[in-house]
């Protein structure tokens, strides 16, 4: 008995298991197509996260310069929060996308 990766969730399971104990997907059958579909779904999820963080980053810039002048008071705190959270989230997500693309299917 050896430990293998589940084709759907990539968690370690027994090679003799009929289904994954984590995600309940069947381990018999065409595992290659399940692995490819799972890889594509993860890529799509990461791209969606990247888009959300980029939108948040742009929203921070728009809030900061709304009305032609730089923001003051609470508006500046909201804009700075959106800007920083969006930038950091986008950077981390892009790094995760690069690492995900390096992983073979």
Residue pairs with C-beta under 8 A, 6 or more apart in sequence:
1 14
1 15
1 16
2 14
2 15
3 12
3 13
3 14
3 15
4 12
4 13
4 14
4 15
4 27
5 11
5 12
5 13
6 12
6 13
6 20
6 22
6 23
6 25
6 27
7 25
7 27
7 31
7 32
7 34
7 35
7 38
8 20
8 23
8 25
8 34
8 38
9 20
9 22
9 23
9 25
9 38
10 38
11 20
11 22
11 23
13 20
13 21
13 22
13 27
17 27
18 26
18 27
18 28
19 25
19 26
19 27
20 27
25 34
35 105
36 105
39 103
39 105
42 100
43 97
43 100
43 101
46 93
46 96
46 97
46 100
47 97
49 89
49 93
50 90
50 93
50 94
50 97
52 89
53 85
53 86
53 87
53 89
53 90
53 93
54 86
54 90
55 86
56 82
56 85
56 86
56 89
57 82
57 83
57 86
57 87
57 90
58 86
59 82
59 86
60 79
60 80
60 81
60 82
60 83
60 84
60 85
60 86
61 79
61 83
63 71
63 75
63 78
63 79
63 82
64 70
64 71
64 75
64 76
64 79
64 80
64 83
65 71
66 75
70 76
71 78
71 79
